[in-house]
């Protein structure tokens, strides 16, 4: 690792990797440092725990028509599914019929329309204020919302829903989106297992203290998750200005975890890939992705505070809860055929701390403020800085590329 360079990039997730690639292409001398022992951040495909790739984090090419990773997937031979999103609903006793599901979709779409309209009108409140909780579908809507946003309607802002650039093309990557990210940036040089301890930007040169020593540089790009900034995983000297710390406080970390169950035989023969959603009193904020890519597998997706509280207890507790829900929805006999299972642990990862960012109600322009550089020396990127593609790997990617454009201009 060099002792001096033009730019230090902190974090080798999609934003940091994209920034490093763009910075090298622009002729900057850089160091990319990563606290973990792998690249990708929240883009991580597990090739060991199951007989098929399992994405612990991002899995979908969201808004695929404008997503640069679709082009990368095509170039590298990664397969993705383009079939429409399908659901089944379990009422605690049995599966409801298709007409009832259409009733739910009607309420679902009308409610999202109200939230989006509020955002466009500048009404920056909790999304929950635009949900008609007297409607029998309201609680299922809230659980579905929580699974998608990683926070409940009470804890997230209309602005996020209204500003997200959604082309309604959500295409899961069969080979693993995390694997696609790792392959795309395999040639980017990274200092792994190299956490940053301090960023001293008070003098003529910025000093970045790391596990492996000090680096002197002209600019720093921070791409780490919201919890690392809120919990001071590394310290800034002097402290960040009040407006920047305020922006960080107006953005929360959402929670989304998974448990993958692999079966000895295929219990879902004849069913296409779909989401099976629980809908009874006190149903958890969870749903199963059933028969993904035709595999003998069901993956529990858990969201919001339910995911945070359950998975913070560890993998064993999460799997036990997942097994109980699996048995309730598909029958107890299905448990006999479980051949392998694996639970994610994002909430317990000290360098991640959850799923992706969520704008707090009343958070206003916090994402834009988080993205704004300080004195053309400290720059920020990552999905949390994106106004219209937050929570996505392509939003992180674009934020890194955009930050480097600003850095090149600032450094002359």
C-alpha positions as CSV (number, residue, x, y, z in Angstrom):
1,X,0.0,0.0,0.0
2,X,1.3,3.4,-0.9
3,X,1.9,6.1,1.7
4,X,0.6,8.9,-0.6
5,X,-1.8,9.2,-3.5
6,X,-4.4,11.4,-5.1
7,X,-7.4,9.7,-3.7
8,X,-8.3,7.3,-0.9
9,X,-11.6,5.4,-1.4
10,X,-13.1,3.9,1.8
11,X,-15.2,0.9,1.2
12,X,-15.1,-1.7,-1.6
13,X,-18.8,-2.2,-2.2
14,X,-20.4,-1.4,-5.5
15,X,-19.9,2.4,-5.1
16,X,-16.3,2.1,-4.0
17,X,-15.4,-0.4,-6.8
18,X,-17.1,1.7,-9.5
19,X,-15.4,4.8,-8.2
20,X,-12.0,3.1,-8.2
21,X,-12.4,1.8,-11.7
22,X,-13.5,5.3,-12.9
23,X,-10.7,7.1,-11.0
24,X,-8.0,4.8,-12.5
25,X,-9.4,5.4,-16.0
26,X,-9.2,9.1,-15.3
27,X,-5.5,8.8,-14.4
28,X,-5.8,9.3,-10.7
29,X,-3.4,7.6,-8.3
30,X,-5.7,5.8,-5.8
31,X,-5.9,3.5,-2.8
32,X,-9.1,1.5,-2.2
33,X,-9.3,0.2,1.4
34,X,-11.9,-2.3,2.6
35,X,-12.5,-3.4,6.2
36,X,-13.8,-6.8,5.3
37,X,-11.9,-9.7,3.7
38,X,-13.9,-9.6,0.5
39,X,-15.2,-7.0,-2.0
40,X,-18.8,-6.3,-2.8
41,X,-20.2,-5.0,0.5
42,X,-23.9,-5.9,0.5
43,X,-23.5,-7.6,-2.9
44,X,-22.4,-11.0,-1.8
45,X,-23.2,-14.4,-3.4
46,X,-22.6,-17.5,-1.2
47,X,-21.4,-20.5,-3.3
48,X,-20.8,-22.8,-0.3
49,X,-23.9,-23.1,1.9
50,X,-26.3,-24.5,-0.7
51,X,-26.0,-26.6,-3.9
52,X,-26.8,-23.3,-5.9
53,X,-25.6,-19.7,-5.6
54,X,-27.4,-17.8,-2.7
55,X,-27.4,-14.0,-2.7
56,X,-27.2,-12.8,0.9
57,X,-27.8,-9.3,-0.2
58,X,-28.9,-7.7,-3.4
59,X,-30.4,-10.1,-5.8
60,X,-32.5,-8.2,-8.3
61,X,-31.7,-6.0,-11.3
62,X,-34.1,-3.3,-10.2
63,X,-35.3,-1.0,-13.0
64,X,-33.5,-3.3,-15.3
65,X,-34.1,-1.3,-18.4
66,X,-31.9,1.5,-17.1
67,X,-29.6,-0.6,-14.9
68,X,-26.0,-0.8,-16.1
69,X,-25.6,-4.2,-14.4
70,X,-28.0,-5.7,-17.0
71,X,-25.5,-4.8,-19.7
72,X,-22.7,-6.3,-17.6
73,X,-24.8,-9.5,-17.0
74,X,-25.3,-9.8,-20.8
75,X,-21.6,-9.4,-21.5
76,X,-20.5,-11.9,-18.8
77,X,-23.2,-14.5,-19.5
78,X,-25.2,-14.1,-16.2
79,X,-28.8,-15.3,-16.5
80,X,-31.7,-13.3,-15.1
81,X,-35.5,-13.9,-15.0
82,X,-37.8,-11.5,-16.6
83,X,-41.2,-13.1,-15.8
84,X,-43.8,-10.9,-14.0
85,X,-43.9,-10.8,-10.2
86,X,-46.3,-13.4,-8.9
87,X,-47.7,-13.9,-5.4
88,X,-49.8,-16.3,-3.3
89,X,-51.5,-15.4,-0.1
90,X,-51.9,-17.7,2.9
91,X,-54.6,-16.7,5.4
92,X,-53.4,-19.0,8.2
93,X,-55.6,-21.9,7.1
94,X,-55.2,-22.2,3.4
95,X,-54.3,-20.3,0.2
96,X,-56.7,-17.6,-1.0
97,X,-58.0,-17.7,-4.6
98,X,-56.9,-15.5,-7.5
99,X,-59.9,-13.1,-7.4
100,X,-59.0,-12.3,-3.8
101,X,-55.4,-11.6,-4.8
102,X,-56.7,-9.2,-7.4
103,X,-58.6,-7.3,-4.7
104,X,-55.3,-7.0,-2.8
105,X,-53.4,-5.7,-5.9
106,X,-56.1,-3.0,-6.4
107,X,-55.6,-1.7,-2.8
108,X,-51.9,-2.0,-3.1
109,X,-51.6,0.1,-6.3
110,X,-54.1,2.7,-5.1
111,X,-52.2,3.2,-1.9
112,X,-48.8,3.5,-3.6
113,X,-50.4,6.1,-5.9
114,X,-51.5,8.1,-2.9
115,X,-48.0,8.0,-1.4
116,X,-46.3,9.0,-4.6
117,X,-48.8,11.8,-5.2
118,X,-48.0,13.2,-1.7
119,X,-44.3,13.1,-2.4
120,X,-44.7,15.0,-5.7
121,X,-46.7,17.6,-3.9
122,X,-43.9,18.1,-1.4
123,X,-45.8,16.4,1.5
124,X,-42.8,14.9,3.4
125,X,-44.5,12.7,6.0
126,X,-44.5,9.0,7.0
127,X,-46.0,6.8,4.3
128,X,-48.3,5.3,6.9
129,X,-50.4,8.5,6.9
130,X,-51.6,7.6,3.4
131,X,-52.5,4.0,4.2
132,X,-56.2,3.4,4.9
133,X,-55.9,1.0,7.9
134,X,-59.6,0.5,8.0
135,X,-59.2,-1.6,4.8
136,X,-58.8,-5.4,5.4
137,X,-55.8,-5.4,3.1
138,X,-53.9,-2.6,4.9
139,X,-51.8,-4.9,7.1
140,X,-50.7,-7.0,4.2
141,X,-49.8,-3.9,2.3
142,X,-47.7,-2.7,5.2
143,X,-45.9,-6.0,5.4
144,X,-45.2,-6.0,1.7
145,X,-44.1,-2.4,1.8
146,X,-41.7,-3.3,4.7
147,X,-40.2,-6.2,2.8
148,X,-39.5,-3.9,-0.1
149,X,-38.4,-0.7,1.6
150,X,-36.7,-2.5,4.6
151,X,-38.7,-0.3,7.0
152,X,-42.4,0.0,7.9
153,X,-44.6,2.7,6.5
154,X,-44.5,4.4,9.9
155,X,-40.7,4.7,9.7
156,X,-40.1,5.8,6.1
157,X,-40.8,8.9,4.1
158,X,-43.1,9.6,1.2
159,X,-40.1,11.2,-0.5
160,X,-38.4,7.9,-1.0
161,X,-41.4,6.3,-2.6
162,X,-42.2,9.3,-4.8
163,X,-38.6,9.8,-6.0
164,X,-37.5,6.2,-6.8
165,X,-37.1,5.8,-10.5
166,X,-39.0,2.5,-10.8
167,X,-39.4,1.0,-14.3
168,X,-41.2,-2.0,-12.8
169,X,-38.6,-4.3,-14.2
170,X,-37.3,-6.3,-11.3
171,X,-35.3,-9.2,-12.7
172,X,-33.5,-11.6,-10.3
173,X,-30.0,-12.8,-11.3
174,X,-29.9,-16.6,-11.3
175,X,-26.1,-16.9,-11.0
176,X,-26.0,-14.3,-8.2
177,X,-25.9,-10.5,-8.4
178,X,-23.1,-10.5,-5.8
179,X,-21.1,-12.7,-8.1
180,X,-21.8,-10.4,-11.0
181,X,-20.4,-7.5,-9.0
182,X,-17.3,-9.4,-7.9
183,X,-16.6,-10.6,-11.5
184,X,-17.2,-7.1,-13.0
185,X,-14.6,-5.5,-10.7
186,X,-12.2,-8.4,-10.3
187,X,-9.3,-6.4,-11.7
188,X,-9.7,-3.4,-9.4
189,X,-6.9,-3.4,-6.8
190,X,-8.2,-3.4,-3.3
191,X,-6.6,-3.5,0.2
192,X,-8.7,-6.0,2.0
193,X,-8.9,-6.5,5.8
194,X,-7.8,-2.9,6.1
195,X,-10.3,-0.9,8.2
196,X,-9.9,2.9,8.4
197,X,-9.4,4.3,11.9
198,X,-9.3,8.0,11.2
199,X,-9.6,10.7,8.6
200,X,-7.6,13.9,9.5
201,X,-8.6,16.5,7.0
202,X,-7.5,19.6,9.0
203,X,-4.1,20.1,7.3
204,X,-2.8,20.8,3.8
205,X,-2.9,17.0,3.1
206,X,-5.5,14.6,4.3
207,X,-4.2,11.8,6.5
208,X,-6.1,8.5,6.5
209,X,-5.1,6.2,9.3
210,X,-5.6,2.5,8.5
211,X,-4.8,-0.8,10.1
212,X,-1.7,-1.0,7.8
213,X,-0.5,2.6,8.4
214,X,-1.1,6.2,7.3
215,X,-1.9,7.3,3.7
216,X,-1.5,10.9,2.7
217,X,-3.8,12.1,-0.1
218,X,-5.5,15.1,-1.7
219,X,-9.1,13.8,-1.5
220,X,-11.1,11.1,0.3
221,X,-14.3,9.3,-1.0
222,X,-16.4,7.7,1.8
223,X,-18.7,5.0,0.5
224,X,-19.5,3.1,3.7
225,X,-23.0,2.3,5.0
226,X,-25.1,4.7,7.2
227,X,-24.4,2.8,10.5
228,X,-20.6,3.2,10.0
229,X,-21.1,6.9,9.8
230,X,-23.6,7.2,12.6
231,X,-21.7,5.0,15.0
232,X,-18.3,6.5,14.2
233,X,-16.6,3.3,13.1
234,X,-13.8,5.7,12.1
235,X,-13.3,9.3,13.3
236,X,-13.0,12.5,11.4
237,X,-10.6,15.2,12.6
238,X,-12.0,17.9,12.7
239,X,-15.5,16.6,13.1
240,X,-17.9,16.7,10.1
241,X,-19.8,20.0,9.9
242,X,-23.2,20.2,11.5
243,X,-25.1,20.1,8.2
244,X,-23.4,16.9,7.2
245,X,-24.0,15.2,10.6
246,X,-27.6,16.3,10.4
247,X,-28.0,14.7,7.0
248,X,-26.6,11.4,8.4
249,X,-29.1,11.5,11.3
250,X,-32.0,12.0,8.9
251,X,-31.3,8.7,7.2
252,X,-31.9,5.4,9.0
253,X,-30.7,2.0,8.2
254,X,-33.4,-0.4,7.0
255,X,-33.3,-4.2,7.8
256,X,-33.7,-7.1,5.4
257,X,-32.5,-10.6,6.0
258,X,-33.0,-14.0,4.4
259,X,-33.1,-17.7,5.2
260,X,-32.6,-20.2,2.4
261,X,-34.0,-23.7,2.7
262,X,-32.9,-26.4,0.3
263,X,-34.9,-29.6,0.0
264,X,-33.9,-33.2,-0.8
265,X,-36.9,-33.4,-3.2
266,X,-38.8,-30.7,-4.9
267,X,-42.0,-29.9,-2.9
268,X,-43.0,-27.2,-5.3
269,X,-43.3,-29.1,-8.6
270,X,-45.8,-27.5,-11.0
271,X,-45.4,-24.0,-9.3
272,X,-43.6,-21.2,-11.0
273,X,-41.3,-18.9,-8.9
274,X,-43.4,-16.7,-6.7
275,X,-43.7,-15.1,-3.3
276,X,-45.8,-16.8,-0.7
277,X,-47.1,-14.1,1.7
278,X,-48.6,-14.8,5.2
279,X,-51.8,-12.8,6.0
280,X,-53.3,-13.7,9.4
281,X,-53.5,-11.8,12.6
282,X,-50.0,-10.9,13.9
283,X,-48.3,-12.3,10.7
284,X,-44.6,-11.5,10.7
285,X,-43.0,-9.1,8.2
286,X,-41.9,-11.9,6.0
287,X,-42.6,-13.9,2.9
288,X,-41.1,-16.9,1.1
289,X,-39.6,-16.8,-2.4
290,X,-40.8,-20.2,-3.6
291,X,-39.1,-22.3,-6.3
292,X,-36.6,-19.7,-7.3
293,X,-35.3,-20.5,-10.8
294,X,-37.0,-23.9,-10.6
295,X,-34.8,-25.0,-7.7
296,X,-36.1,-27.2,-4.7
297,X,-35.7,-24.1,-2.5
298,X,-37.7,-21.7,-0.4
299,X,-36.1,-18.5,0.8
300,X,-37.6,-16.5,3.7
301,X,-37.3,-12.7,3.2
302,X,-37.8,-10.8,6.5
303,X,-37.9,-7.0,6.8
304,X,-38.0,-4.1,9.1
305,X,-37.7,-4.3,12.9
306,X,-39.0,-7.9,12.8
307,X,-35.9,-8.8,10.8
308,X,-33.6,-6.7,13.0
309,X,-34.8,-8.2,16.3
310,X,-35.0,-11.8,15.1
311,X,-31.7,-12.0,13.3
312,X,-29.8,-10.1,16.0
313,X,-30.3,-13.2,18.1
314,X,-28.1,-15.2,15.7
315,X,-28.5,-17.6,12.9
316,X,-29.8,-20.5,14.9
317,X,-32.7,-18.5,16.3
318,X,-33.6,-17.1,12.9
319,X,-33.6,-20.5,11.3
320,X,-35.9,-21.9,14.0
321,X,-38.4,-19.1,13.4
322,X,-38.1,-19.7,9.6
323,X,-38.8,-23.4,10.1
324,X,-41.9,-22.7,12.1
325,X,-43.3,-20.4,9.5
326,X,-42.4,-22.8,6.7
327,X,-44.4,-25.6,8.5
328,X,-47.4,-23.3,9.1
329,X,-47.7,-22.4,5.5
330,X,-46.6,-25.6,3.7
331,X,-47.3,-28.3,6.3
332,X,-45.0,-29.8,8.9
333,X,-43.9,-32.7,6.6
334,X,-41.9,-30.3,4.5
335,X,-39.4,-29.9,7.4
336,X,-38.3,-33.6,7.0
337,X,-37.0,-32.8,3.5
338,X,-34.7,-29.9,4.5
339,X,-31.2,-30.8,3.3
340,X,-29.5,-27.5,3.9
341,X,-30.3,-24.0,5.3
342,X,-28.5,-20.7,5.6
343,X,-29.4,-17.5,7.3
344,X,-27.9,-14.1,6.6
345,X,-26.4,-11.9,9.3
346,X,-26.3,-8.3,8.0
347,X,-27.6,-6.8,11.3
348,X,-24.6,-8.4,13.1
349,X,-22.0,-7.3,10.6
350,X,-20.1,-4.4,12.2
351,X,-19.2,-2.9,8.8
352,X,-22.7,-3.1,7.3
353,X,-25.3,-3.1,10.2
354,X,-28.4,-3.7,8.1
355,X,-29.8,-3.7,4.6
356,X,-30.0,-0.3,2.9
357,X,-30.8,3.3,3.7
358,X,-34.3,4.6,4.5
359,X,-35.2,8.3,4.6
360,X,-36.8,9.3,7.9
361,X,-40.2,11.0,7.7
362,X,-39.5,14.7,7.4
363,X,-36.0,13.9,6.2
364,X,-36.3,16.2,3.3
365,X,-33.2,16.6,1.2
366,X,-30.9,14.5,3.4
367,X,-29.7,12.2,0.6
368,X,-28.6,15.2,-1.5
369,X,-26.9,16.7,1.6
370,X,-25.1,13.4,2.3
371,X,-23.8,13.4,-1.3
372,X,-22.6,17.0,-1.1
373,X,-18.8,17.2,-0.8
374,X,-17.0,19.2,2.0
375,X,-14.4,21.7,0.8
376,X,-13.8,19.7,-2.4
377,X,-11.8,17.3,-0.2
378,X,-14.2,15.0,1.4
379,X,-16.6,13.2,-0.9
380,X,-19.4,10.8,-0.2
381,X,-21.0,8.0,-2.3
382,X,-23.1,4.9,-1.9
383,X,-26.7,3.9,-2.3
384,X,-27.8,6.3,0.6
385,X,-26.6,9.3,-1.5
386,X,-28.9,8.5,-4.4
387,X,-32.2,10.3,-4.7
388,X,-33.8,8.0,-7.3
389,X,-31.9,4.7,-6.9
390,X,-31.2,4.3,-3.2
391,X,-31.3,0.8,-1.8
392,X,-30.0,-0.6,-5.1
393,X,-26.6,-1.8,-6.4
394,X,-27.0,0.3,-9.5
395,X,-27.7,3.4,-7.4
396,X,-24.5,2.7,-5.5
397,X,-22.6,2.2,-8.8
398,X,-23.7,5.4,-10.3
399,X,-23.0,7.4,-7.1
400,X,-19.4,6.2,-7.2
401,X,-18.9,7.2,-10.9
402,X,-20.6,10.6,-10.3
403,X,-18.4,11.3,-7.3
404,X,-15.2,10.6,-9.3
405,X,-16.3,13.1,-11.9
406,X,-16.6,15.7,-9.2
407,X,-13.3,14.7,-7.7
408,X,-11.4,14.9,-11.0
409,X,-12.8,18.4,-11.5
410,X,-11.9,19.4,-7.9
411,X,-8.3,18.1,-8.2
412,X,-7.8,19.7,-11.6
